[in-house]
Amino acid sequence: MNSILNFYLIFTIYCFLSVHAFYEDSEDFSFILEKEKIKSAPIPVVIWHGMGDSCCNPLSMYYIKKLIQTNIPGIYVKSVMLGNNVVEDVEKGFFSNMNEQINIVCEMLKEDVNLLKGYNAIGFSQGGLFMRAIAQRCPYPPIRNLISVGGPQQGVFGLPHCSGSVAICDTIRHLLDYGAYETFIQRTIVQAQFWHDPNKRKEYQRKNIFLTDLNCETTCNSTYKNNLLKLKNFVLIKFLKDEKMQPKQTSWFGFYAENDTNTIIPMEKTRLYQEDLIGLKTLEESGRLHFLSINGEHLHLPPGVFTKEIINKYLKDNSKNYLNEQMEDDILNLY
Protein backbone atom coordinates (compact mmCIF):
# COMPACT_ATOMS: atom_id res chain seq x y z
CA MET A 1 0.00 0.00 0.00
CA ASN A 2 2.80 2.36 0.94
CA SER A 3 4.58 1.64 -2.34
CA ILE A 4 1.45 2.61 -4.29
CA LEU A 5 1.12 5.88 -2.34
CA ASN A 6 4.78 6.64 -2.90
CA PHE A 7 4.35 6.01 -6.62
CA TYR A 8 1.40 8.40 -6.86
CA LEU A 9 3.26 11.02 -4.83
CA ILE A 10 6.34 10.83 -7.05
CA PHE A 11 4.17 10.85 -10.19
CA THR A 12 2.26 13.94 -8.98
CA ILE A 13 5.47 15.81 -8.21
CA TYR A 14 6.87 14.86 -11.62
CA CYS A 15 3.74 16.15 -13.39
CA PHE A 16 3.81 19.41 -11.44
CA LEU A 17 7.46 20.04 -12.26
CA SER A 18 6.91 19.17 -15.92
CA VAL A 19 3.98 21.56 -16.24
CA HIS A 20 5.89 24.31 -14.43
CA ALA A 21 8.89 23.82 -16.72
CA PHE A 22 6.61 23.87 -19.76
CA TYR A 23 5.12 27.22 -18.79
CA GLU A 24 8.53 28.67 -18.02
CA ASP A 25 9.80 27.56 -21.42
CA SER A 26 6.66 28.96 -23.05
CA GLU A 27 7.17 32.33 -21.38
CA ASP A 28 10.83 32.40 -22.45
CA PHE A 29 9.85 31.46 -26.00
CA SER A 30 7.12 34.13 -26.06
CA PHE A 31 9.63 36.76 -24.95
CA ILE A 32 12.05 35.65 -27.67
CA LEU A 33 9.28 35.97 -30.25
CA GLU A 34 8.38 39.41 -28.88
CA LYS A 35 12.01 40.54 -29.12
CA GLU A 36 12.26 39.35 -32.72
CA LYS A 37 8.97 41.06 -33.57
CA ILE A 38 10.25 44.34 -32.12
CA LYS A 39 13.55 44.05 -33.99
CA SER A 40 11.91 43.50 -37.38
CA ALA A 41 9.18 46.15 -37.05
CA PRO A 42 9.54 49.70 -38.42
CA ILE A 43 11.11 52.09 -35.95
CA PRO A 44 8.26 53.46 -33.80
CA VAL A 45 7.41 57.15 -33.57
CA VAL A 46 6.47 59.20 -30.51
CA ILE A 47 4.76 62.56 -31.05
CA TRP A 48 4.09 65.33 -28.52
CA HIS A 49 1.52 68.03 -29.21
CA GLY A 50 1.72 71.76 -28.59
CA MET A 51 -0.08 74.28 -26.39
CA GLY A 52 -3.87 74.08 -26.43
CA ASP A 53 -3.82 70.82 -28.37
CA SER A 54 -4.24 67.22 -27.28
CA CYS A 55 -2.88 63.79 -28.07
CA CYS A 56 -5.89 62.82 -30.12
CA ASN A 57 -7.21 65.90 -31.92
CA PRO A 58 -8.52 64.62 -35.29
CA LEU A 59 -7.32 67.80 -37.01
CA SER A 60 -3.78 67.66 -35.65
CA MET A 61 -2.07 64.82 -33.78
CA TYR A 62 -4.46 62.09 -34.85
CA TYR A 63 -4.12 63.29 -38.44
CA ILE A 64 -0.32 63.25 -38.16
CA LYS A 65 -0.46 59.76 -36.68
CA LYS A 66 -2.59 58.45 -39.56
CA LEU A 67 -0.38 60.20 -42.13
CA ILE A 68 2.69 58.43 -40.74
CA GLN A 69 0.90 55.07 -40.60
CA THR A 70 -0.32 55.46 -44.18
CA ASN A 71 3.22 56.03 -45.43
CA ILE A 72 4.83 53.37 -43.23
CA PRO A 73 2.51 50.34 -42.91
CA GLY A 74 2.78 48.48 -39.62
CA ILE A 75 4.47 51.32 -37.76
CA TYR A 76 3.65 51.98 -34.10
CA VAL A 77 2.91 55.64 -33.33
CA LYS A 78 2.45 56.85 -29.76
CA SER A 79 0.96 60.28 -29.08
CA VAL A 80 1.90 61.58 -25.64
CA MET A 81 -1.05 62.28 -23.35
CA LEU A 82 -0.63 64.05 -20.02
CA GLY A 83 -3.19 63.11 -17.41
CA ASN A 84 -5.93 60.50 -17.66
CA ASN A 85 -7.99 61.88 -20.54
CA VAL A 86 -8.03 64.41 -23.37
CA VAL A 87 -9.44 67.21 -21.21
CA GLU A 88 -6.65 66.79 -18.65
CA ASP A 89 -4.14 66.56 -21.48
CA VAL A 90 -5.14 70.01 -22.76
CA GLU A 91 -5.19 71.51 -19.26
CA LYS A 92 -1.75 70.15 -18.38
CA GLY A 93 -0.36 71.87 -21.46
CA PHE A 94 -1.05 75.12 -19.58
CA PHE A 95 -1.04 74.26 -15.88
CA SER A 96 1.68 71.86 -14.83
CA ASN A 97 5.20 71.47 -13.49
CA MET A 98 7.13 70.33 -16.56
CA ASN A 99 9.98 68.79 -14.59
CA GLU A 100 7.43 66.47 -13.01
CA GLN A 101 5.68 65.83 -16.32
CA ILE A 102 8.96 64.98 -18.07
CA ASN A 103 9.65 62.38 -15.37
CA ILE A 104 6.17 60.91 -15.85
CA VAL A 105 6.58 60.71 -19.62
CA CYS A 106 10.04 59.16 -19.20
CA GLU A 107 8.51 56.32 -17.21
CA MET A 108 5.63 56.03 -19.67
CA LEU A 109 8.06 55.53 -22.55
CA LYS A 110 10.22 53.07 -20.59
CA GLU A 111 7.19 50.91 -19.86
CA ASP A 112 6.02 50.77 -23.48
CA VAL A 113 7.28 47.45 -24.86
CA ASN A 114 6.90 48.73 -28.44
CA LEU A 115 9.65 51.29 -27.85
CA LEU A 116 12.29 48.96 -26.43
CA LYS A 117 14.77 49.25 -29.29
CA GLY A 118 14.32 53.00 -29.62
CA TYR A 119 12.10 55.41 -31.48
CA ASN A 120 11.94 58.55 -33.58
CA ALA A 121 10.54 61.59 -31.79
CA ILE A 122 8.57 64.54 -33.15
CA GLY A 123 7.56 67.49 -30.99
CA PHE A 124 5.20 70.21 -32.17
CA SER A 125 5.54 73.75 -30.79
CA GLN A 126 6.22 73.47 -27.04
CA GLY A 127 6.19 69.70 -27.52
CA GLY A 128 9.43 70.16 -29.49
CA LEU A 129 11.12 71.57 -26.40
CA PHE A 130 9.68 68.86 -24.18
CA MET A 131 10.93 66.15 -26.54
CA ARG A 132 14.42 67.60 -26.28
CA ALA A 133 14.09 67.41 -22.51
CA ILE A 134 13.28 63.72 -22.92
CA ALA A 135 16.34 63.24 -25.15
CA GLN A 136 18.64 64.94 -22.62
CA ARG A 137 17.22 63.41 -19.46
CA CYS A 138 15.93 59.99 -20.50
CA PRO A 139 18.47 57.98 -22.54
CA TYR A 140 16.39 54.76 -22.51
CA PRO A 141 14.68 53.88 -24.66
CA PRO A 142 16.94 55.81 -27.06
CA ILE A 143 15.71 58.45 -29.48
CA ARG A 144 17.14 57.94 -32.95
CA ASN A 145 15.96 61.02 -34.84
CA LEU A 146 14.60 64.04 -32.98
CA ILE A 147 12.44 66.49 -34.94
CA SER A 148 11.36 69.80 -33.41
CA VAL A 149 8.53 71.44 -35.38
CA GLY A 150 8.46 75.11 -34.39
CA GLY A 151 9.78 74.35 -30.91
CA PRO A 152 10.80 77.20 -28.53
CA GLN A 153 14.32 75.88 -27.94
CA GLN A 154 15.53 79.17 -26.44
CA GLY A 155 12.20 79.99 -24.86
CA VAL A 156 9.75 82.74 -25.80
CA PHE A 157 9.13 86.37 -24.91
CA GLY A 158 5.54 87.01 -25.90
CA LEU A 159 2.31 85.09 -26.25
CA PRO A 160 0.42 86.97 -29.00
CA HIS A 161 -1.57 84.02 -30.35
CA CYS A 162 -2.53 81.52 -27.68
CA SER A 163 -4.07 78.24 -28.84
CA GLY A 164 -6.67 77.79 -26.16
CA SER A 165 -9.86 79.21 -24.74
CA VAL A 166 -10.07 82.99 -24.25
CA ALA A 167 -10.34 82.53 -20.48
CA ILE A 168 -7.27 80.31 -20.23
CA CYS A 169 -5.17 82.48 -22.54
CA ASP A 170 -6.11 85.68 -20.71
CA THR A 171 -5.24 84.03 -17.40
CA ILE A 172 -1.84 82.88 -18.70
CA ARG A 173 -1.02 86.33 -20.08
CA HIS A 174 -2.05 88.00 -16.82
CA LEU A 175 0.12 85.68 -14.73
CA LEU A 176 3.12 86.08 -17.04
CA ASP A 177 2.74 89.85 -16.90
CA TYR A 178 2.32 89.74 -13.12
CA GLY A 179 5.54 87.83 -12.55
CA ALA A 180 6.69 84.94 -14.71
CA TYR A 181 9.52 84.15 -12.31
CA GLU A 182 7.47 84.10 -9.12
CA THR A 183 7.88 80.69 -7.46
CA PHE A 184 4.20 79.73 -7.60
CA ILE A 185 3.88 80.74 -11.26
CA GLN A 186 7.09 78.92 -12.21
CA ARG A 187 5.82 75.72 -10.65
CA THR A 188 2.32 76.03 -12.06
CA ILE A 189 2.28 77.72 -15.48
CA VAL A 190 3.91 75.72 -18.27
CA GLN A 191 4.69 78.72 -20.47
CA ALA A 192 6.40 80.51 -17.55
CA GLN A 193 8.87 77.65 -17.43
CA PHE A 194 10.25 78.61 -20.85
CA TRP A 195 9.54 82.34 -20.54
CA HIS A 196 12.84 84.03 -21.42
CA ASP A 197 12.79 87.76 -20.66
CA PRO A 198 15.83 89.43 -22.30
CA ASN A 199 15.28 92.46 -20.07
CA LYS A 200 15.50 90.35 -16.92
CA ARG A 201 18.26 87.94 -17.87
CA LYS A 202 19.71 87.57 -14.37
CA GLU A 203 16.31 86.99 -12.79
CA TYR A 204 15.52 84.45 -15.52
CA GLN A 205 18.76 82.57 -14.88
CA ARG A 206 18.23 82.65 -11.12
CA LYS A 207 14.55 81.69 -10.91
CA ASN A 208 13.55 79.71 -14.00
CA ILE A 209 13.08 76.05 -13.06
CA PHE A 210 13.10 74.35 -16.47
CA LEU A 211 14.65 76.00 -19.53
CA THR A 212 17.75 77.27 -17.74
CA ASP A 213 18.56 73.70 -16.74
CA LEU A 214 18.06 72.29 -20.25
CA ASN A 215 20.22 75.01 -21.82
CA CYS A 216 22.97 74.99 -19.17
CA GLU A 217 22.38 78.65 -18.30
CA THR A 218 23.88 78.35 -14.83
CA THR A 219 25.10 74.86 -14.02
CA CYS A 220 25.45 72.12 -16.60
CA ASN A 221 24.64 68.44 -16.32
CA SER A 222 27.29 66.63 -18.39
CA THR A 223 24.92 63.76 -19.13
CA TYR A 224 22.73 66.13 -21.17
CA LYS A 225 25.44 66.52 -23.79
CA ASN A 226 26.29 62.83 -23.80
CA ASN A 227 22.65 61.89 -24.25
CA LEU A 228 21.95 64.41 -27.01
CA LEU A 229 25.02 63.25 -28.92
CA LYS A 230 23.47 59.79 -29.15
CA LEU A 231 21.01 61.17 -31.70
CA LYS A 232 21.41 60.12 -35.28
CA ASN A 233 19.81 63.38 -36.42
CA PHE A 234 18.40 66.50 -34.75
CA VAL A 235 16.06 68.42 -37.05
CA LEU A 236 14.94 71.98 -36.29
CA ILE A 237 11.99 73.41 -38.23
CA LYS A 238 11.32 77.16 -38.29
CA PHE A 239 8.25 78.88 -39.77
CA LEU A 240 9.17 82.07 -41.60
CA LYS A 241 5.78 83.73 -40.96
CA ASP A 242 5.57 82.59 -37.35
CA GLU A 243 3.87 85.18 -35.15
CA LYS A 244 3.06 82.79 -32.34
CA MET A 245 6.62 82.08 -31.21
CA GLN A 246 8.46 85.28 -30.33
CA PRO A 247 11.06 85.39 -31.60
CA LYS A 248 10.58 82.85 -34.38
CA GLN A 249 14.36 82.27 -34.39
CA THR A 250 13.97 80.39 -31.10
CA SER A 251 13.06 77.39 -33.25
CA TRP A 252 16.69 77.39 -34.43
CA PHE A 253 18.19 78.20 -31.00
CA GLY A 254 18.39 81.93 -31.76
CA PHE A 255 17.15 84.59 -29.37
CA TYR A 256 17.04 88.29 -28.51
CA ALA A 257 20.19 90.03 -27.36
CA GLU A 258 20.20 91.04 -23.71
CA ASN A 259 18.09 94.20 -23.20
CA ASP A 260 17.56 94.48 -26.96
CA THR A 261 14.50 92.95 -28.64
CA ASN A 262 15.51 94.45 -31.98
CA THR A 263 18.61 92.26 -32.27
CA ILE A 264 18.63 88.48 -32.72
CA ILE A 265 21.65 86.44 -31.65
CA PRO A 266 21.86 83.39 -33.96
CA MET A 267 22.64 79.98 -32.55
CA GLU A 268 26.26 80.04 -33.75
CA LYS A 269 27.02 83.11 -31.63
CA THR A 270 25.44 81.86 -28.42
CA ARG A 271 27.43 80.52 -25.49
CA LEU A 272 25.29 77.39 -25.66
CA TYR A 273 26.71 76.61 -29.12
CA GLN A 274 30.23 78.02 -28.89
CA GLU A 275 31.04 76.15 -25.69
CA ASP A 276 29.17 73.11 -26.99
CA LEU A 277 27.34 72.81 -23.68
CA ILE A 278 24.72 70.32 -24.86
CA GLY A 279 26.44 69.10 -28.03
CA LEU A 280 24.91 71.35 -30.71
CA LYS A 281 28.30 72.25 -32.18
CA THR A 282 29.39 68.62 -32.32
CA LEU A 283 26.09 67.59 -33.90
CA GLU A 284 26.45 70.26 -36.59
CA GLU A 285 30.10 69.50 -37.32
CA SER A 286 29.25 65.81 -37.69
CA GLY A 287 26.41 66.57 -40.11
CA ARG A 288 23.65 65.55 -37.72
CA LEU A 289 22.07 68.95 -36.99
CA HIS A 290 19.64 70.02 -39.71
CA PHE A 291 17.71 73.24 -40.27
CA LEU A 292 14.49 73.41 -42.27
CA SER A 293 12.53 76.61 -42.93
CA ILE A 294 8.87 76.58 -43.95
CA ASN A 295 7.32 79.59 -45.67
CA GLY A 296 4.22 79.61 -43.52
CA GLU A 297 2.67 80.48 -40.17
CA HIS A 298 3.24 78.58 -36.95
CA LEU A 299 2.77 74.82 -37.49
CA HIS A 300 1.35 75.37 -40.99
CA LEU A 301 3.18 72.38 -42.41
CA PRO A 302 1.60 71.01 -45.61
CA PRO A 303 1.12 67.20 -45.59
CA GLY A 304 3.20 66.86 -48.76
CA VAL A 305 6.12 68.72 -47.20
CA PHE A 306 5.83 66.72 -43.97
CA THR A 307 5.86 63.48 -45.97
CA LYS A 308 8.81 64.48 -48.14
CA GLU A 309 10.98 66.24 -45.57
CA ILE A 310 10.19 64.27 -42.41
CA ILE A 311 8.61 60.89 -43.10
CA ASN A 312 10.70 59.94 -46.12
CA LYS A 313 13.98 61.34 -44.81
CA TYR A 314 13.89 60.41 -41.14
CA LEU A 315 11.04 58.06 -40.25
CA LYS A 316 11.53 55.43 -42.94
CA ASP A 317 15.12 54.88 -41.84
CA ASN A 318 15.26 51.41 -40.27
CA SER A 319 19.02 51.07 -40.62
CA LYS A 320 20.80 48.47 -38.48
CA ASN A 321 23.86 50.74 -38.56
CA TYR A 322 22.49 52.86 -35.74
CA LEU A 323 21.88 50.10 -33.20
CA ASN A 324 23.83 46.95 -33.95
CA GLU A 325 22.44 43.58 -32.91
CA GLN A 326 24.37 43.46 -29.63
CA MET A 327 23.23 46.96 -28.66
CA GLU A 328 19.63 46.03 -29.43
CA ASP A 329 19.91 42.90 -27.28
CA ASP A 330 21.45 44.92 -24.43
CA ILE A 331 18.57 47.40 -24.53
CA LEU A 332 15.92 44.68 -24.73
CA ASN A 333 17.51 42.83 -21.82
CA LEU A 334 17.13 45.90 -19.61
CA TYR A 335 13.40 45.23 -19.49
C-alpha positions, -999 to +999 in steps of 0.1 A: +000+000+000+028+024+009+046+016-023+014+026-043+011+059-023+048+066-029+044+060-066+014+084-069+033+110-048+063+108-071+042+108-102+023+139-090+055+158-082+069+149-116+037+161-134+038+194-114+075+200-123+069+192-159+040+216-162+059+243-144+089+238-167+066+239-198+051+272-188+085+287-180+098+276-214+067+290-230+072+323-214+108+324-225+099+315-260+071+341-261+096+368-249+120+357-277+093+360-302+084+394-289+120+405-291+123+394-327+090+411-336+102+443-321+136+440-340+119+435-374+092+461-371+095+497-384+111+521-359+083+535-338+074+572-336+065+592-305+048+626-311+041+653-285+015+680-292+017+718-286-001+743-264-039+741-264-038+708-284-042+672-273-029+638-281-059+628-301-072+659-319-085+646-353-073+678-370-038+677-357-021+648-338-045+621-349-041+633-384-003+632-382-005+598-367-026+584-396-004+602-421+027+584-407+009+551-406-003+555-442+032+560-454+048+534-432+025+503-429+028+485-396+045+513-378+037+520-341+029+556-333+024+569-298+010+603-291+019+616-256-011+623-233-006+641-200-032+631-174-059+605-177-080+619-205-080+644-234-094+672-212-066+668-187-041+666-215-051+700-228-052+715-193-017+702-184-004+719-215-010+751-196-010+743-159+017+719-148+052+715-135+071+703-166+100+688-146+074+665-130+057+658-163+090+650-181+097+624-154+062+609-159+066+607-196+100+592-192+085+563-172+056+560-197+081+555-226+102+531-206+072+509-199+060+508-235+073+474-249+069+487-284+097+513-278+123+490-264+148+493-293+143+530-296+121+554-315+119+586-336+105+616-318+086+645-332+076+675-310+052+702-322+055+738-308+062+735-270+062+697-275+094+702-295+111+716-264+097+689-242+109+661-265+144+676-263+141+674-225+133+637-229+163+632-251+186+649-226+172+634-195+159+600-205+185+580-225+164+548-225+147+539-247+169+558-271+157+585-295+171+579-329+160+610-348+146+640-330+124+665-349+114+698-334+085+714-354+085+751-344+098+744-309+108+772-285+143+759-279+155+792-264+122+800-249+097+827-258+091+864-249+055+870-259+023+851-263+004+870-290-016+840-304-025+815-277-041+782-288-067+778-262-099+792-247-101+830-243-103+825-205-073+803-202-052+825-225-061+857-207-052+840-174-018+829-187-010+863-201-021+880-168+001+857-147+031+861-170+027+899-169+023+897-131+055+878-126+067+849-147+095+842-123+075+841-091+079+807-075+042+797-076+039+807-113+071+789-122+058+757-107+023+760-121+023+777-155+039+757-183+047+787-205+064+805-176+089+776-174+103+786-208+095+823-205+128+840-214+128+878-207+158+894-223+153+925-201+155+903-169+183+879-179+197+876-144+163+870-128+155+844-155+188+826-149+182+826-111+146+817-109+136+797-140+131+760-131+131+743-165+147+760-195+178+773-177+186+737-167+181+723-202+202+750-218+230+750-192+224+787-183+239+784-148+251+749-140+255+721-166+246+684-163+273+666-184+249+638-191+227+661-212+254+665-238+263+628-238+226+619-242+219+644-270+250+632-289+235+598-291+210+612-317+214+601-353+198+634-364+184+665-347+161+684-371+149+720-363+120+734-382+113+772-383+082+789-398+092+821-416+058+837-410+056+826-374+039+852-352+031+828-323+066+821-312+085+853-303+111+854-316+106+828-344+144+823-344+140+804-311+131+774-332+167+774-344+182+782-310+184+819-318+171+846-294+170+883-285+202+900-274+202+910-237+181+942-232+176+945-270+145+929-286+155+945-320+186+923-323+186+885-327+217+864-317+219+834-340+226+800-325+263+800-338+270+831-316+254+819-284+274+805-255+253+774-257+267+766-291+302+780-289+310+762-257+292+731-270+273+728-237+247+703-249+264+691-280+249+714-307+283+723-322+294+686-323+261+676-339+264+703-366+301+695-373+293+658-377+264+666-401+236+656-377+221+689-370+196+700-397+177+732-403+145+734-423+125+766-429+089+766-439+073+796-457+042+796-435+027+805-402+032+786-369+028+748-375+013+754-410+032+724-424+016+710-456+011+672-456+032+669-488+061+687-472+058+667-440+059+635-460+088+645-481+110+662-456+102+643-424+086+609-431+107+599-461+140+613-448+139+604-411+110+581-402+115+554-429+151+549-418+153+514-403+190+511-406+208+485-385+239+507-386+225+529-357+219+501-332+238+470-340+224+436-329+244+435-296+232+470-287+196+460-294+199+429-273+215+449-244+186+474-245+159+447-247+175+428-218+171+459-196+134+452-195 
